[in-house]
Amino acid sequence: MNNYDYIKPQKTSGGNKKESPHKFIETAVEAMIGAIYLETKDLNEINKLLDSWTKL
């Protein structure tokens, strides 16, 4: 099992590290982009997708 820091907060020198909901979004977006790349093997498709997201 992977030890992702958003599942269990880790202690840092500055105290407890809070869980971040952004980590879940980041992981989901990364998985989506990876799946699209594995399916198409086309970075142009990824670029089109990211361009469409930035225009929202």
MARLOKE-333401 format. One record per residue: x, y, z of N, C-alpha, C, CB in turn; residue in three letters. Coordinates in Angstrom, 1 decimal. Glycine has a CB too. Example, Ala and Ser with C-alpha at 12.3 -4.5 7.8 and 13.67 -1.06 7.14 Angstrom:
2
13.2 -5.7 7.8 12.3 -4.5 7.8 13.2 -3.3 7.8 11.3 -4.5 9.0 ALA
12.8 -2.2 7.1 13.7 -1.1 7.1 12.9 0.0 7.9 14.1 -0.6 5.7 SER
// end
This chain:
56
0.8 -1.2 0.0 0.0 0.0 0.0 0.9 1.2 0.0 -1.0 0.0 1.2 MET
0.5 2.2 -0.8 1.3 3.4 -0.9 1.0 4.3 0.3 0.9 4.2 -2.2 ASN
2.0 5.0 0.7 1.9 5.9 1.9 1.8 7.4 1.4 3.1 5.8 2.9 ASN
0.6 7.8 1.0 0.4 9.1 0.6 0.2 10.1 1.8 -0.9 9.2 -0.4 TYR
0.8 11.2 1.7 0.7 12.1 2.8 -0.7 12.7 3.0 1.7 13.3 2.7 ASP
-1.6 12.6 2.1 -2.9 13.2 2.3 -3.8 12.2 3.0 -3.5 13.6 1.0 TYR
-3.4 10.9 3.1 -4.2 10.0 3.8 -3.9 10.0 5.3 -3.9 8.5 3.3 ILE
-2.7 10.2 5.7 -2.3 10.3 7.1 -1.4 11.5 7.3 -1.6 9.0 7.6 LYS
-1.8 12.5 8.1 -1.0 13.6 8.2 0.4 13.2 8.8 -1.6 14.7 9.2 PRO
1.4 13.9 8.3 2.8 13.6 8.8 3.2 14.8 9.7 3.7 13.4 7.7 GLN
4.0 14.5 10.7 4.5 15.5 11.6 5.7 16.2 10.9 4.9 15.0 12.9 LYS
5.8 17.5 10.9 6.9 18.2 10.4 7.5 19.0 11.5 6.5 19.1 9.2 THR
8.6 19.7 11.3 9.3 20.5 12.3 8.4 21.6 12.8 10.6 21.0 11.8 SER
7.4 22.0 11.9 6.5 23.1 12.3 5.2 22.6 12.9 6.2 23.9 11.1 GLY
5.1 21.4 13.3 3.9 20.9 13.9 3.2 19.9 12.9 2.9 22.0 14.2 GLY
2.0 19.6 13.2 1.2 18.7 12.3 0.9 19.2 11.0 -0.1 18.3 13.0 ASN
1.1 18.4 10.0 0.7 18.8 8.6 -0.7 18.4 8.4 1.7 18.1 7.5 LYS
-1.5 19.4 8.0 -3.0 19.2 7.9 -3.2 18.5 6.6 -3.7 20.5 7.9 LYS
-4.3 17.7 6.6 -4.7 17.0 5.3 -5.2 18.1 4.3 -5.8 16.0 5.6 GLU
-4.9 17.9 3.1 -5.3 18.8 2.1 -6.2 18.2 1.1 -4.1 19.4 1.3 SER
-7.4 18.7 0.9 -8.3 18.2 -0.1 -7.8 18.4 -1.5 -9.7 18.8 0.0 PRO
-6.9 19.3 -1.7 -6.3 19.5 -3.0 -5.4 18.3 -3.5 -5.4 20.8 -3.0 HIS
-4.9 17.6 -2.6 -4.1 16.4 -2.9 -5.0 15.3 -3.6 -3.5 15.8 -1.7 LYS
-6.3 15.2 -3.2 -7.2 14.3 -3.8 -7.4 14.7 -5.3 -8.5 14.2 -3.1 PHE
-7.7 16.0 -5.5 -7.9 16.5 -6.8 -6.7 16.3 -7.7 -8.3 18.0 -6.8 ILE
-5.5 16.6 -7.1 -4.3 16.5 -7.9 -4.1 15.0 -8.3 -3.1 16.9 -7.0 GLU
-4.3 14.1 -7.4 -4.1 12.7 -7.8 -5.1 12.3 -8.8 -4.3 11.8 -6.5 THR
-6.4 12.7 -8.7 -7.4 12.4 -9.7 -7.1 12.9 -11.1 -8.8 12.9 -9.3 ALA
-6.6 14.2 -11.2 -6.3 14.8 -12.4 -5.1 14.1 -13.0 -5.9 16.3 -12.2 VAL
-4.1 13.8 -12.2 -2.9 13.0 -12.7 -3.3 11.7 -13.3 -1.9 12.9 -11.6 GLU
-4.2 11.0 -12.6 -4.6 9.7 -13.1 -5.4 9.8 -14.4 -5.5 9.0 -12.0 ALA
-6.2 10.8 -14.5 -7.0 11.0 -15.7 -6.1 11.3 -16.9 -8.0 12.2 -15.5 MET
-5.1 12.2 -16.7 -4.1 12.5 -17.8 -3.3 11.3 -18.1 -3.2 13.7 -17.3 ILE
-2.9 10.5 -17.2 -2.1 9.3 -17.4 -2.9 8.3 -18.2 -1.7 8.7 -16.1 GLY
-4.2 8.1 -17.8 -5.1 7.2 -18.6 -5.3 7.6 -20.0 -6.4 7.1 -17.8 ALA
-5.5 8.9 -20.2 -5.7 9.4 -21.6 -4.4 9.2 -22.4 -6.0 10.9 -21.6 ILE
-3.3 9.4 -21.8 -2.0 9.2 -22.5 -1.8 7.7 -22.9 -0.8 9.7 -21.7 TYR
-2.1 6.9 -21.9 -1.9 5.4 -22.1 -2.8 4.9 -23.2 -2.1 4.6 -20.8 LEU
-4.0 5.5 -23.3 -5.0 5.1 -24.3 -4.7 5.6 -25.7 -6.4 5.6 -23.9 GLU
-4.2 6.9 -25.8 -4.0 7.5 -27.1 -2.5 7.6 -27.5 -4.5 8.9 -27.0 THR
-1.6 7.6 -26.5 -0.2 7.8 -26.8 0.1 9.0 -27.6 0.4 6.5 -27.6 LYS
-0.7 10.0 -27.3 -0.7 11.3 -28.1 -0.7 12.5 -27.1 -1.9 11.4 -29.1 ASP
0.5 13.1 -27.0 0.6 14.3 -26.1 -0.2 15.5 -26.6 2.0 14.7 -26.0 LEU
-0.5 15.5 -27.9 -1.4 16.6 -28.4 -2.8 16.5 -27.8 -1.5 16.5 -30.0 ASN
-3.3 15.3 -27.6 -4.6 15.2 -27.0 -4.5 15.7 -25.5 -5.0 13.7 -27.0 GLU
-3.5 15.4 -24.8 -3.3 15.9 -23.5 -3.2 17.5 -23.5 -2.0 15.4 -22.8 ILE
-2.5 18.0 -24.4 -2.4 19.5 -24.5 -3.8 20.1 -24.8 -1.4 19.9 -25.6 ASN
-4.5 19.5 -25.7 -5.9 20.0 -26.0 -6.8 20.0 -24.8 -6.5 19.2 -27.2 LYS
-6.7 18.9 -24.0 -7.5 18.8 -22.8 -7.1 19.9 -21.8 -7.3 17.4 -22.2 LEU
-5.8 20.0 -21.6 -5.4 21.1 -20.6 -5.7 22.5 -21.1 -3.8 21.0 -20.4 LEU
-5.6 22.7 -22.4 -6.0 24.0 -23.0 -7.5 24.3 -22.7 -5.7 24.1 -24.5 ASP
-8.3 23.2 -22.9 -9.8 23.4 -22.7 -10.1 23.7 -21.2 -10.5 22.2 -23.2 SER
-9.3 23.1 -20.3 -9.5 23.3 -18.9 -9.1 24.8 -18.5 -8.7 22.3 -18.0 TRP
-8.1 25.3 -19.1 -7.7 26.6 -18.8 -8.6 27.7 -19.3 -6.2 26.9 -19.2 THR
-9.4 27.4 -20.3 -10.4 28.3 -20.9 -11.7 28.4 -20.2 -10.6 28.0 -22.3 LYS
-11.9 27.5 -19.2 -13.1 27.5 -18.4 -13.3 28.7 -17.6 -13.2 26.3 -17.5 LEU
// end
